[in-house]
Amino acid sequence: MILGAPGSGKTTLLRYLAHVESGRSDGLLPVFVSLRQYAMLLRGGRRLSLKEFAFRQAAGDDGELRDALAQAERLLWLCDDVESLYLFRESVISEFTELPGLLVLTSRPVGYRIAGFESVTHFELLPMSGEEIDRCIDETFLSLSEERQTIWDWAEGRTAWLKQQF
């Protein structure tokens, strides 16, 4: 369980994990699940299991891909926004235990209740200081500049712009 304030990087972390796993030859197959969208579906009266919703969200209209996901055994479930399930919490918690593979969940601390997740390891994303943000931006664009074999002026301009946005 990854806890963090809005904008702390929870969703970005899940996307990063998906990127890392998809790049490994022995990696798990990442399945990103928007629990906020699942809650909206349930609020609308539709009854669909969490697993089926996730497969439909990942595969869209591609039935063949949906079937392949259903057959896969090495899955990494990346479930975002647990706190949005507050109306359906009891019924959905049991569905998490039925998902094959590994599970990573995110939630904002406000609205999160540990009941049902006692056995899950919890982490909290802490806010970054201004100095840490600057260093992260510098290192990211320096790395991109080296990877793309561009001159530092390219990265310097983008670094200045992004820092100004913060």
DSSP file with accessible surface (Angstrom, degrees, kcal/mol):
  #  RESIDUE AA STRUCTURE BP1 BP2  ACC     N-H-->O    O-->H-N    N-H-->O    O-->H-N    TCO  KAPPA ALPHA  PHI   PSI    X-CA   Y-CA   Z-CA
    1    1 A M              0   0   12      0, 0.0   122,-2.9     0, 0.0     2,-0.6   0.000 360.0 360.0 360.0 122.2    0.0    0.0    0.0
    2    2 A I  E     -ab 106 123A  20    103,-3.1   105,-2.2   120,-0.2     2,-0.4  -0.932 360.0-167.8-104.5 114.3    1.5    3.3   -1.1
    3    3 A L  E     +ab 107 124A  26    120,-3.1   122,-3.4    -2,-0.6     2,-0.3  -0.840  20.0 143.4-101.9 141.9    0.0    6.2    0.8
    4    4 A G        -     0   0    0    103,-1.7     3,-0.1    -2,-0.4   122,-0.1  -0.939  47.0 -97.9-173.1 152.0    0.5    9.8   -0.3
    5    5 A A    >   -     0   0   55    120,-0.5     3,-2.1    -2,-0.3     5,-0.3  -0.192  64.3 -70.5 -65.7 162.7   -1.1   13.2   -0.5
    6    6 A P  T 3  S+     0   0   82      0, 0.0    -1,-0.2     0, 0.0   102,-0.0  -0.329 124.5  16.3 -55.0 133.4   -2.6   14.4   -3.8
    7    7 A G  T 3  S+     0   0   85     -3,-0.1    -2,-0.1     1,-0.1     0, 0.0   0.509  87.8 121.2  81.3   6.2    0.2   15.1   -6.3
    8    8 A S  S <  S-     0   0   36     -3,-2.1    -3,-0.1   117,-0.1    -1,-0.1   0.626  89.3 -97.3 -80.5 -11.2    2.8   13.1   -4.3
    9    9 A G  S  > S+     0   0   26     -4,-0.2     4,-2.6    -5,-0.1     5,-0.2   0.604  78.6 134.9 110.6  15.3    3.5   10.7   -7.2
   10   10 A K  H  > S+     0   0   10     -5,-0.3     4,-2.1     2,-0.2     5,-0.1   0.959  80.7  39.9 -61.2 -52.2    1.4    7.7   -6.4
   11   11 A T  H  > S+     0   0   38      1,-0.2     4,-2.5     2,-0.2    -1,-0.2   0.902 114.9  53.4 -65.9 -39.6    0.0    7.2   -9.9
   12   12 A T  H  > S+     0   0   97      1,-0.2     4,-2.4     2,-0.2    -1,-0.2   0.906 107.2  52.5 -61.7 -39.9    3.4    8.1  -11.4
   13   13 A L  H  X S+     0   0   52     -4,-2.6     4,-2.6     2,-0.2    -1,-0.2   0.924 108.7  49.9 -61.9 -43.6    5.0    5.4   -9.3
   14   14 A L  H  X S+     0   0    0     -4,-2.1     4,-2.3     1,-0.2    -2,-0.2   0.919 111.1  48.9 -61.7 -42.0    2.5    2.8  -10.5
   15   15 A R  H  X S+     0   0  155     -4,-2.5     4,-2.4     2,-0.2    -1,-0.2   0.886 110.2  51.7 -64.9 -37.2    3.3    3.8  -14.1
   16   16 A Y  H  X S+     0   0  140     -4,-2.4     4,-2.8     2,-0.2    -2,-0.2   0.928 108.8  50.3 -64.1 -45.0    7.0    3.6  -13.4
   17   17 A L  H  X S+     0   0   53     -4,-2.6     4,-2.6     1,-0.2     5,-0.2   0.909 110.6  50.2 -60.1 -40.7    6.5    0.1  -12.0
   18   18 A A  H  X S+     0   0   22     -4,-2.3     4,-2.5     2,-0.2    -1,-0.2   0.926 111.3  48.9 -62.3 -43.0    4.5   -0.9  -15.1
   19   19 A H  H  X S+     0   0  133     -4,-2.4     4,-1.1     2,-0.2    -2,-0.2   0.936 112.7  47.0 -62.7 -46.5    7.3    0.5  -17.3
   20   20 A V  H >X S+     0   0   49     -4,-2.8     3,-0.6     1,-0.2     4,-0.5   0.941 114.7  45.8 -62.2 -48.9   10.0   -1.3  -15.5
   21   21 A E  H >< S+     0   0   28     -4,-2.6     3,-1.1     1,-0.2     6,-0.3   0.892 109.5  54.2 -64.5 -39.1    8.2   -4.7  -15.4
   22   22 A S  H 3< S+     0   0   79     -4,-2.5    -1,-0.2     1,-0.2    -2,-0.2   0.752 106.4  54.2 -69.3 -19.9    7.2   -4.5  -19.1
   23   23 A G  H << S+     0   0   69     -4,-1.1     2,-0.4    -3,-0.6    -1,-0.2   0.550  91.0  89.3 -89.0  -7.2   10.9   -4.0  -20.0
   24   24 A R  S X< S-     0   0  113     -3,-1.1     3,-1.1    -4,-0.5    -4,-0.0  -0.745  70.0-144.4 -93.9 135.8   12.1   -7.1  -18.2
   25   25 A S  T 3  S+     0   0  132     -2,-0.4    -1,-0.1     1,-0.3    -4,-0.0   0.830 106.6  34.8 -66.8 -29.5   12.2  -10.4  -20.1
   26   26 A D  T 3  S+     0   0   95     -3,-0.0    -1,-0.3     2,-0.0    -4,-0.1   0.177  98.3 127.5-106.0  16.4   11.2  -12.2  -16.9
   27   27 A G    <   -     0   0   18     -3,-1.1     2,-0.2    -6,-0.3    47,-0.1  -0.132  63.8-100.9 -73.7 167.3    9.0   -9.5  -15.6
   28   28 A L        -     0   0   24      1,-0.1    47,-0.2    47,-0.1    -4,-0.2  -0.509  38.0-106.3 -81.2 155.6    5.4   -9.6  -14.5
   29   29 A L  E     -c   75   0B  78     45,-3.2    47,-2.6    -2,-0.2     2,-0.2  -0.741  39.0-136.6 -85.3 112.2    2.6   -8.5  -16.8
   30   30 A P  E     -c   76   0B  32      0, 0.0     2,-0.5     0, 0.0    47,-0.2  -0.523  20.1-172.0 -76.6 137.4    1.4   -5.1  -15.4
   31   31 A V  E     -c   77   0B   2     45,-2.9    47,-2.9    -2,-0.2     2,-0.4  -0.959  11.1-154.2-127.5 108.7   -2.3   -4.4  -15.2
   32   32 A F  E     -c   78   0B  63     -2,-0.5     2,-0.5    45,-0.2    47,-0.2  -0.710  11.8-168.5 -85.5 131.9   -3.1   -0.8  -14.3
   33   33 A V  E     -c   79   0B   0     45,-3.2    47,-2.7    -2,-0.4     2,-1.0  -0.972  16.5-150.5-127.1 119.9   -6.5   -0.4  -12.6
   34   34 A S  E  >  -c   80   0B  16     -2,-0.5     4,-1.9    45,-0.2     3,-0.1  -0.769  11.1-172.8 -85.4 102.7   -8.3    2.9  -12.0
   35   35 A L  H  > S+     0   0    0     45,-2.0     4,-2.7    -2,-1.0    -1,-0.2   0.785  83.4  62.7 -69.7 -23.1  -10.3    2.2   -8.8
   36   36 A R  H  > S+     0   0   94     44,-0.5     4,-1.9     2,-0.2    -1,-0.2   0.934 106.5  43.9 -64.6 -43.6  -11.9    5.6   -9.2
   37   37 A Q  H  > S+     0   0   99      2,-0.2     4,-2.1     1,-0.2    -2,-0.2   0.883 112.2  53.1 -68.8 -36.0  -13.4    4.5  -12.6
   38   38 A Y  H  X S+     0   0    3     -4,-1.9     4,-2.5     1,-0.2    -2,-0.2   0.932 108.3  50.2 -63.8 -42.6  -14.4    1.1  -11.1
   39   39 A A  H  X S+     0   0    0     -4,-2.7     4,-2.8     1,-0.2    -2,-0.2   0.897 108.6  52.6 -62.2 -39.6  -16.2    2.9   -8.2
   40   40 A M  H  X S+     0   0  108     -4,-1.9     4,-1.5     2,-0.2    -1,-0.2   0.909 109.0  50.1 -63.3 -39.7  -18.0    5.1  -10.8
   41   41 A L  H  <>S+     0   0   32     -4,-2.1     5,-1.6     2,-0.2     3,-0.2   0.940 112.5  46.4 -62.4 -45.9  -19.1    1.9  -12.6
   42   42 A L  H ><5S+     0   0    8     -4,-2.5     3,-1.8     1,-0.2    -2,-0.2   0.894 108.6  55.4 -65.3 -39.4  -20.4    0.4   -9.4
   43   43 A R  H 3<5S+     0   0  114     -4,-2.8    -1,-0.2     1,-0.3    -2,-0.2   0.823 101.4  59.7 -61.6 -30.4  -22.2    3.6   -8.4
   44   44 A G  T 3<5S-     0   0   66     -4,-1.5    -1,-0.3    -3,-0.2    -2,-0.2   0.423 123.3-106.1 -78.0   0.1  -24.0    3.4  -11.8
   45   45 A G  T < 5S+     0   0   51     -3,-1.8     2,-0.3     1,-0.3    -3,-0.2   0.406  74.4 137.7  93.7  -3.3  -25.4    0.1  -10.7
   46   46 A R      < -     0   0  130     -5,-1.6     2,-0.7     1,-0.0    -1,-0.3  -0.591  42.4-150.2 -78.4 136.3  -23.3   -2.2  -13.0
   47   47 A R        +     0   0  177     -2,-0.3     2,-0.4    -3,-0.1    -5,-0.0  -0.926  33.9 147.3-110.5 107.8  -22.0   -5.3  -11.3
   48   48 A L        -     0   0   28     -2,-0.7    -6,-0.0   -10,-0.1    -2,-0.0  -0.996  48.3-110.9-139.4 135.5  -18.7   -6.4  -12.7
   49   49 A S     >  -     0   0   56     -2,-0.4     4,-2.8     1,-0.1     5,-0.2  -0.283  27.4-117.1 -65.4 155.5  -15.9   -8.1  -10.8
   50   50 A L  H  > S+     0   0    1      1,-0.2     4,-2.7     2,-0.2     5,-0.2   0.914 115.9  51.6 -58.4 -43.0  -12.8   -6.1  -10.2
   51   51 A K  H  > S+     0   0   79      2,-0.2     4,-2.4     1,-0.2    -1,-0.2   0.939 111.3  45.7 -61.9 -47.3  -10.8   -8.6  -12.3
   52   52 A E  H  > S+     0   0   62      1,-0.2     4,-2.5     2,-0.2     5,-0.2   0.914 112.7  51.2 -64.4 -41.6  -13.2   -8.4  -15.2
   53   53 A F  H  X S+     0   0   22     -4,-2.8     4,-2.7     2,-0.2    -1,-0.2   0.938 110.5  49.3 -58.9 -46.2  -13.2   -4.6  -15.0
   54   54 A A  H  X S+     0   0    0     -4,-2.7     4,-2.5     2,-0.2    -2,-0.2   0.916 111.6  48.0 -61.6 -43.7   -9.4   -4.5  -15.0
   55   55 A F  H  X S+     0   0    5     -4,-2.4     4,-2.6     1,-0.2     5,-0.3   0.906 113.6  47.3 -65.7 -39.1   -9.2   -6.8  -18.0
   56   56 A R  H  X S+     0   0  105     -4,-2.5     4,-2.0    -5,-0.2    -2,-0.2   0.895 112.5  49.8 -67.7 -39.5  -11.7   -4.8  -19.9
   57   57 A Q  H  < S+     0   0   59     -4,-2.7    -2,-0.2    -5,-0.2    -1,-0.2   0.904 116.8  41.6 -64.9 -40.4  -10.0   -1.6  -19.0
   58   58 A A  H  < S+     0   0   52     -4,-2.5    -2,-0.2    -5,-0.2    -1,-0.2   0.874 126.1  31.2 -75.2 -38.6   -6.6   -3.0  -20.1
   59   59 A A  H >< S-     0   0   12     -4,-2.6     3,-2.1     1,-0.2    -2,-0.2   0.589  83.0-167.2-100.6 -13.1   -7.8   -4.7  -23.3
   60   60 A G  T 3< S-     0   0   34     -4,-2.0    -1,-0.2    -5,-0.3    -2,-0.1  -0.387  72.3 -16.9  61.5-131.2  -10.7   -2.5  -24.4
   61   61 A D  T 3  S+     0   0  166     -2,-0.1     2,-1.3     1,-0.1    -1,-0.3   0.393 106.0 112.5 -87.8   2.8  -12.7   -4.3  -27.2
   62   62 A D    <>  -     0   0   81     -3,-2.1     4,-2.2     1,-0.2     5,-0.2  -0.628  42.2-178.7 -82.8  93.7   -9.9   -6.8  -27.9
   63   63 A G  H  > S+     0   0   27     -2,-1.3     4,-2.4     1,-0.2    -1,-0.2   0.841  79.9  56.6 -61.9 -34.3  -11.5  -10.1  -26.7
   64   64 A E  H  > S+     0   0  166      2,-0.2     4,-2.1     1,-0.2    -1,-0.2   0.924 108.8  45.7 -65.4 -42.4   -8.3  -12.0  -27.6
   65   65 A L  H  > S+     0   0   75      2,-0.2     4,-2.6     1,-0.2    -2,-0.2   0.909 110.9  53.7 -66.7 -40.0   -6.2   -9.8  -25.4
   66   66 A R  H  X S+     0   0   60     -4,-2.2     4,-2.2     1,-0.2    -2,-0.2   0.923 109.6  48.3 -59.9 -42.7   -8.7  -10.1  -22.6
   67   67 A D  H  X S+     0   0  106     -4,-2.4     4,-1.5     2,-0.2    -1,-0.2   0.900 109.9  51.9 -64.8 -41.0   -8.6  -13.9  -22.8
   68   68 A A  H  X S+     0   0   56     -4,-2.1     4,-1.2     1,-0.2    -2,-0.2   0.907 109.7  49.5 -63.2 -41.1   -4.8  -13.8  -22.8
   69   69 A L  H  < S+     0   0   11     -4,-2.6     3,-0.4     1,-0.2    -1,-0.2   0.908 108.1  53.7 -62.7 -40.7   -4.8  -11.6  -19.7
   70   70 A A  H  < S+     0   0   52     -4,-2.2    -1,-0.2     1,-0.2    -2,-0.2   0.820 111.3  46.3 -64.8 -27.6   -7.3  -14.0  -18.0
   71   71 A Q  H  < S+     0   0  155     -4,-1.5    -1,-0.2    -3,-0.2    -2,-0.2   0.666  89.7 105.7 -87.0 -18.7   -4.9  -16.9  -18.7
   72   72 A A     <  -     0   0   28     -4,-1.2     3,-0.1    -3,-0.4    -3,-0.0  -0.322  45.3-173.8 -66.6 143.9   -1.8  -15.2  -17.5
   73   73 A E  S    S+     0   0  163      1,-0.2     2,-1.0    -2,-0.0    -1,-0.1   0.653  71.2  67.2-109.4 -23.3   -0.4  -16.2  -14.1
   74   74 A R  S    S+     0   0  137     27,-0.1   -45,-3.2   -47,-0.1     2,-0.3  -0.679  70.7 153.8-104.1  78.2    2.4  -13.7  -13.6
   75   75 A L  E     -c   29   0B   0     -2,-1.0    27,-2.3   -47,-0.2     2,-0.6  -0.809  36.8-153.9-109.2 148.7    0.5  -10.5  -13.2
   76   76 A L  E     -cd  30 102B  11    -47,-2.6   -45,-2.9    -2,-0.3     2,-0.6  -0.958  17.2-153.2-118.9 107.1    1.3   -7.2  -11.4
   77   77 A W  E     -cd  31 103B   1     25,-3.2    27,-3.0    -2,-0.6     2,-0.7  -0.736   8.4-169.1 -85.0 119.7   -1.9   -5.5  -10.3
   78   78 A L  E     -cd  32 104B   0    -47,-2.9   -45,-3.2    -2,-0.6     2,-0.7  -0.874  10.2-175.2-112.9  94.1   -1.4   -1.7  -10.1
   79   79 A C  E     -cd  33 105B   0     25,-2.9    27,-1.9    -2,-0.7     2,-0.4  -0.852   5.8-160.5-104.3 115.0   -4.5   -0.5   -8.3
   80   80 A D  E     +c   34   0B   7    -47,-2.7   -45,-2.0    -2,-0.7   -44,-0.5  -0.748  60.4  14.3-101.6 136.2   -4.8    3.3   -8.0
   81   81 A D    >   +     0   0   18     -2,-0.4     3,-1.8   -46,-0.2     4,-0.3   0.922  54.1 174.8  75.9  53.6   -7.0    5.3   -5.6
   82   82 A V  G >  S+     0   0    8     24,-3.2     3,-2.2    -3,-0.3    25,-0.2   0.871  76.3  67.4 -53.7 -36.6   -8.3    2.7   -3.0
   83   83 A E  G >  S+     0   0   23      1,-0.3     3,-1.2    23,-0.2    -1,-0.3   0.771  86.6  68.5 -61.6 -21.3   -9.9    5.6   -1.1
   84   84 A S  G <  S+     0   0    6     -3,-1.8     3,-0.4     1,-0.3    -1,-0.3   0.630  87.6  67.8 -74.1  -8.8  -12.4    6.0   -3.9
   85   85 A L  G X>  +     0   0    5     -3,-2.2     3,-2.0    -4,-0.3     4,-0.7   0.240  60.8 122.5 -91.7  14.5  -14.0    2.7   -3.1
   86   86 A Y  G X4 S+     0   0  143     -3,-1.2     3,-0.6     1,-0.3     4,-0.2   0.811  73.5  49.3 -52.8 -34.9  -15.4    3.9    0.2
   87   87 A L  G 34 S+     0   0  103     -3,-0.4    -1,-0.3     1,-0.2    -2,-0.1   0.757 123.9  30.9 -74.2 -22.4  -19.0    3.0   -0.7
   88   88 A F  G <> S+     0   0   30     -3,-2.0     4,-2.2     1,-0.1     5,-0.3   0.145  82.7 123.8-121.2  16.5  -18.1   -0.5   -1.9
   89   89 A R  H <X S+     0   0   20     -4,-0.7     4,-2.4    -3,-0.6     5,-0.2   0.872  70.8  48.8 -50.8 -52.2  -15.2   -1.2    0.4
   90   90 A E  H  > S+     0   0  137     -4,-0.2     4,-0.9     1,-0.2    -1,-0.2   0.912 115.4  42.8 -61.8 -43.8  -16.3   -4.4    2.1
   91   91 A S  H  > S+     0   0   68     -3,-0.2     4,-0.6     1,-0.2    -1,-0.2   0.855 116.9  46.4 -73.2 -32.4  -17.3   -6.2   -1.1
   92   92 A V  H >X S+     0   0    1     -4,-2.2     4,-1.3    -7,-0.2     3,-0.7   0.860  99.0  67.1 -82.2 -32.0  -14.2   -5.1   -3.1
   93   93 A I  H >X S+     0   0   25     -4,-2.4     4,-1.0     1,-0.3     3,-0.6   0.914 100.0  51.8 -55.6 -42.1  -11.6   -5.9   -0.4
   94   94 A S  H 3X S+     0   0   57     -4,-0.9     4,-0.6     1,-0.2     3,-0.3   0.842 103.2  59.6 -65.0 -29.2  -12.3   -9.6   -0.8
   95   95 A E  H X< S+     0   0   34     -3,-0.7     3,-0.7    -4,-0.6     4,-0.4   0.825  95.6  62.1 -68.8 -30.6  -11.8   -9.3   -4.5
   96   96 A F  H X< S+     0   0   10     -4,-1.3     3,-1.2    -3,-0.6    -1,-0.2   0.893  99.8  54.4 -60.0 -39.0   -8.2   -8.0   -4.0
   97   97 A T  H 3< S+     0   0  117     -4,-1.0    -1,-0.2    -3,-0.3    -2,-0.2   0.711 103.9  56.6 -69.6 -18.1   -7.3  -11.4   -2.4
   98   98 A E  T << S+     0   0  132     -3,-0.7    -1,-0.2    -4,-0.6    -2,-0.2   0.496  79.8 107.4 -90.9  -5.2   -8.6  -13.3   -5.4
   99   99 A L  S <  S-     0   0   17     -3,-1.2     2,-0.2    -4,-0.4   -22,-0.1  -0.615  71.2-128.9 -76.5 126.6   -6.3  -11.5   -7.9
  100  100 A P  S    S+     0   0   48      0, 0.0     2,-0.2     0, 0.0   -25,-0.1  -0.531  70.7  15.8 -75.5 137.2   -3.5  -13.8   -9.1
  101  101 A G  S    S-     0   0   46     -2,-0.2     2,-0.3   -27,-0.1   -25,-0.2  -0.657 106.2 -24.5 106.6-158.5    0.0  -12.4   -8.9
  102  102 A L  E     -d   76   0B 107    -27,-2.3   -25,-3.2    -2,-0.2     2,-0.4  -0.669  54.6-149.1 -98.1 153.9    1.4   -9.4   -7.0
  103  103 A L  E     -d   77   0B  62     -2,-0.3     2,-0.4   -27,-0.2   -25,-0.2  -0.970  14.2-178.2-130.1 129.0   -0.6   -6.4   -5.9
  104  104 A V  E     -d   78   0B  29    -27,-3.0   -25,-2.9    -2,-0.4     2,-0.3  -0.999  14.4-172.8-123.9 127.6    0.4   -2.8   -5.4
  105  105 A L  E     -d   79   0B   3     -2,-0.4  -103,-3.1   -27,-0.2     2,-0.3  -0.884   7.6-158.9-119.0 150.7   -2.3   -0.4   -4.1
  106  106 A T  E     +a    2   0A   0    -27,-1.9   -24,-3.2    -2,-0.3     2,-0.3  -0.946  15.7 163.9-126.0 153.8   -2.3    3.4   -3.7
  107  107 A S  E     -a    3   0A   0   -105,-2.2  -103,-1.7    -2,-0.3     4,-0.1  -0.975  38.5-114.3-159.7 150.7   -4.4    5.7   -1.6
  108  108 A R        -     0   0   96     -2,-0.3     4,-0.2  -105,-0.2  -103,-0.2  -0.643  33.8-125.1 -76.4 145.7   -4.6    9.2   -0.2
  109  109 A P  S >  S+     0   0   56      0, 0.0     3,-1.5     0, 0.0     2,-0.4   0.897  95.1  79.9 -61.4 -37.9   -4.2    9.1    3.6
  110  110 A V  T 3  S+     0   0  131      1,-0.3    -2,-0.2    -3,-0.0     3,-0.1  -0.551 107.5  13.3 -71.6 123.8   -7.5   11.0    4.0
  111  111 A G  T 3  S+     0   0   58     -2,-0.4     2,-0.4     1,-0.3    -1,-0.3   0.318  97.9 126.0  94.0  -8.9  -10.3    8.5    3.5
  112  112 A Y    <   -     0   0   36     -3,-1.5     2,-0.4    -4,-0.2    -1,-0.3  -0.677  38.1-170.4 -86.7 135.0   -8.1    5.5    3.9
  113  113 A R        -     0   0  129     -2,-0.4     4,-0.1     2,-0.1    -3,-0.0  -0.993  19.0-148.5-123.4 133.2   -8.9    2.8    6.5
  114  114 A I    >   +     0   0   90     -2,-0.4     3,-3.4     2,-0.1     4,-0.2   0.742  61.4 118.0 -72.9 -21.5   -6.5    0.0    7.3
  115  115 A A  T 3  S+     0   0   43      1,-0.3    -2,-0.1     2,-0.2     0, 0.0  -0.212  84.5  17.8 -51.4 124.3   -9.3   -2.5    8.1
  116  116 A G  T 3  S+     0   0   38    -23,-0.0    -1,-0.3   -22,-0.0     3,-0.1   0.172 119.8  67.8  96.1 -16.0   -8.9   -5.3    5.5
  117  117 A F    X   +     0   0    6     -3,-3.4     3,-1.3     1,-0.1    -2,-0.2   0.063  58.0 118.4-120.3  22.2   -5.4   -4.3    4.7
  118  118 A E  T 3  S+     0   0  125      1,-0.3    -1,-0.1    -4,-0.2     4,-0.1   0.845  77.2  49.3 -60.5 -33.6   -3.7   -5.2    7.9
  119  119 A S  T 3  S+     0   0  117     -3,-0.1     2,-0.3     2,-0.1    -1,-0.3   0.517  91.7  98.7 -86.1  -2.8   -1.4   -7.8    6.3
  120  120 A V  S <  S-     0   0   43     -3,-1.3     2,-0.3     1,-0.1    -3,-0.1  -0.655  80.4-116.6 -87.2 136.4   -0.3   -5.5    3.5
  121  121 A T        -     0   0   98     -2,-0.3     2,-0.4     1,-0.0    -2,-0.1  -0.557  33.7-147.3 -69.7 133.9    3.0   -3.7    3.8
  122  122 A H        +     0   0   60     -2,-0.3     2,-0.3    -4,-0.1  -120,-0.2  -0.881  19.5 177.6-111.2 138.6    2.5    0.1    4.0
  123  123 A F  E     -b    2   0A 129   -122,-2.9  -120,-3.1    -2,-0.4     2,-0.4  -0.948  15.4-147.2-130.3 153.5    4.7    2.9    2.6
  124  124 A E  E     -b    3   0A 123     -2,-0.3     2,-0.6  -122,-0.2  -120,-0.2  -0.987   9.5-139.6-126.4 129.7    4.2    6.6    2.6
  125  125 A L        -     0   0   51   -122,-3.4  -120,-0.5    -2,-0.4  -115,-0.1  -0.761  24.1-153.4 -82.9 123.1    5.4    9.0   -0.1
  126  126 A L        -     0   0  125     -2,-0.6  -122,-0.0  -122,-0.1    -2,-0.0  -0.702  24.5 -95.8 -96.9 151.1    6.6   12.1    1.6
  127  127 A P        -     0   0  120      0, 0.0     2,-0.3     0, 0.0    -1,-0.1  -0.307  39.1-122.1 -64.0 148.4    6.6   15.6    0.0
  128  128 A M        -     0   0   99      1,-0.1     2,-0.1    -3,-0.0    -3,-0.0  -0.677  21.1-121.2 -89.5 146.8    9.9   16.6   -1.7
  129  129 A S     >  -     0   0   57     -2,-0.3     4,-2.4     1,-0.1     5,-0.2  -0.359  30.0-105.6 -76.5 165.3   11.7   19.8   -0.7
  130  130 A G  H  > S+     0   0   49      1,-0.2     4,-2.5     2,-0.2     5,-0.2   0.894 123.3  52.5 -58.4 -39.2   12.3   22.5   -3.3
  131  131 A E  H  > S+     0   0  146      1,-0.2     4,-2.4     2,-0.2    -1,-0.2   0.908 109.1  49.0 -64.8 -40.2   16.0   21.5   -3.3
  132  132 A E  H  > S+     0   0   79      2,-0.2     4,-2.5     1,-0.2    -2,-0.2   0.896 110.6  50.6 -67.2 -38.8   15.1   17.8   -4.0
  133  133 A I  H  X S+     0   0   39     -4,-2.4     4,-2.6     2,-0.2     5,-0.2   0.944 111.0  48.8 -63.1 -46.5   12.7   18.8   -6.8
  134  134 A D  H  X S+     0   0   68     -4,-2.5     4,-2.7     1,-0.2    -2,-0.2   0.929 112.4  48.0 -59.1 -45.8   15.4   21.0   -8.4
  135  135 A R  H  X S+     0   0  114     -4,-2.4     4,-2.7     1,-0.2     5,-0.2   0.922 111.6  50.3 -63.1 -41.5   18.0   18.1   -8.2
  136  136 A C  H  X S+     0   0   59     -4,-2.5     4,-2.5     2,-0.2    -2,-0.2   0.928 112.0  47.2 -63.1 -44.6   15.5   15.6   -9.6
  137  137 A I  H  X S+     0   0   10     -4,-2.6     4,-2.5     2,-0.2     5,-0.3   0.939 112.9  49.4 -62.5 -46.4   14.7   17.9  -12.6
  138  138 A D  H  X S+     0   0   60     -4,-2.7     4,-2.3    -5,-0.2     5,-0.2   0.942 114.0  44.8 -57.8 -48.9   18.4   18.6  -13.2
  139  139 A E  H  X S+     0   0  115     -4,-2.7     4,-2.4     2,-0.2    -1,-0.2   0.883 112.1  52.5 -66.4 -37.2   19.3   14.9  -13.2
  140  140 A T  H  X S+     0   0   66     -4,-2.5     4,-2.5    -5,-0.2    -1,-0.2   0.955 114.0  40.6 -64.5 -49.0   16.3   13.9  -15.3
  141  141 A F  H  X S+     0   0   31     -4,-2.5     4,-2.4     2,-0.2    -1,-0.2   0.849 113.5  54.0 -73.5 -29.7   17.0   16.3  -18.1
  142  142 A L  H  X S+     0   0   77     -4,-2.3     4,-2.3    -5,-0.3    -1,-0.2   0.947 111.1  46.8 -64.1 -44.7   20.8   15.7  -17.9
  143  143 A S  H  X S+     0   0   63     -4,-2.4     4,-2.7     1,-0.2    -2,-0.2   0.920 112.9  48.7 -62.7 -43.4   20.1   12.0  -18.3
  144  144 A L  H  X S+     0   0   43     -4,-2.5     4,-2.6     2,-0.2    -1,-0.2   0.896 109.6  52.9 -63.1 -39.4   17.7   12.6  -21.2
  145  145 A S  H  X>S+     0   0    7     -4,-2.4     5,-2.4     2,-0.2     4,-0.6   0.926 112.2  44.4 -62.1 -43.2   20.2   14.9  -22.9
  146  146 A E  H ><5S+     0   0  131     -4,-2.3     3,-0.6     3,-0.2    -2,-0.2   0.918 113.5  50.6 -67.0 -42.9   22.9   12.2  -22.7
  147  147 A E  H 3<5S+     0   0  144     -4,-2.7    -2,-0.2     1,-0.2    -1,-0.2   0.900 117.2  39.4 -62.2 -40.9   20.4    9.5  -23.9
  148  148 A R  H 3<5S-     0   0  143     -4,-2.6    -1,-0.2    -5,-0.2    -2,-0.2   0.465 107.0-127.7 -87.8  -3.8   19.4   11.6  -26.9
  149  149 A Q  T <<5 +     0   0  178     -3,-0.6     2,-0.3    -4,-0.6    -3,-0.2   0.913  58.2 146.8  54.9  47.9   22.9   12.8  -27.5
  150  150 A T      < -     0   0   50     -5,-2.4    -1,-0.2    -6,-0.2     2,-0.1  -0.710  53.8 -93.9-106.6 164.4   21.8   16.4  -27.5
  151  151 A I    >>  -     0   0  119     -2,-0.3     3,-1.2     1,-0.1     4,-0.9  -0.363  35.5-110.7 -75.5 159.1   23.7   19.4  -26.3
  152  152 A W  H 3> S+     0   0  102      1,-0.3     4,-3.3     2,-0.2     5,-0.2   0.804 112.1  72.2 -62.8 -27.3   23.2   20.6  -22.7
  153  153 A D  H 3> S+     0   0  106      1,-0.2     4,-2.2     2,-0.2    -1,-0.3   0.884  94.8  54.2 -56.1 -38.3   21.4   23.8  -24.0
  154  154 A W  H <> S+     0   0   51     -3,-1.2     4,-1.6     2,-0.2    -1,-0.2   0.957 114.3  39.1 -59.1 -51.7   18.4   21.6  -24.9
  155  155 A A  H  X S+     0   0    0     -4,-0.9     4,-2.8     1,-0.2    -2,-0.2   0.884 112.4  57.3 -68.7 -36.8   18.2   20.2  -21.4
  156  156 A E  H  X S+     0   0  100     -4,-3.3     4,-2.5     1,-0.2    -1,-0.2   0.915 106.5  49.1 -63.3 -41.1   19.0   23.5  -19.8
  157  157 A G  H  X S+     0   0   44     -4,-2.2     4,-2.0    -5,-0.2    -1,-0.2   0.925 114.6  44.1 -64.5 -43.0   16.1   25.3  -21.5
  158  158 A R  H  X S+     0   0  117     -4,-1.6     4,-2.5    -5,-0.2     5,-0.2   0.873 111.9  53.9 -71.0 -36.2   13.6   22.5  -20.5
  159  159 A T  H  X S+     0   0    7     -4,-2.8     4,-2.6     2,-0.2     5,-0.2   0.943 109.4  47.7 -61.5 -46.8   15.0   22.4  -17.0
  160  160 A A  H  X S+     0   0   60     -4,-2.5     4,-2.0     1,-0.2    -2,-0.2   0.911 112.3  49.8 -62.1 -42.7   14.5   26.2  -16.5
  161  161 A W  H  X S+     0   0  153     -4,-2.0     4,-1.6     2,-0.2    -1,-0.2   0.940 112.5  46.0 -62.1 -47.6   10.9   26.0  -17.9
  162  162 A L  H  X S+     0   0   47     -4,-2.5     4,-1.5     1,-0.2    -2,-0.2   0.915 111.1  51.8 -65.5 -40.0    9.9   23.1  -15.6
  163  163 A K  H  < S+     0   0   62     -4,-2.6    -1,-0.2     1,-0.2    -2,-0.2   0.895 106.9  54.4 -62.8 -36.9   11.4   24.7  -12.5
  164  164 A Q  H  < S+     0   0  153     -4,-2.0    -1,-0.2    -5,-0.2    -2,-0.2   0.886 103.7  56.0 -64.2 -34.9    9.5   27.8  -13.3
  165  165 A Q  H  <        0   0  110     -4,-1.6    -1,-0.2     1,-0.2    -2,-0.2   0.860 360.0 360.0 -65.8 -35.0    6.3   25.8  -13.4
  166  166 A F     <        0   0  159     -4,-1.5    -1,-0.2    -3,-0.1    -2,-0.2   0.804 360.0 360.0 -75.6 360.0    7.0   24.5   -9.9
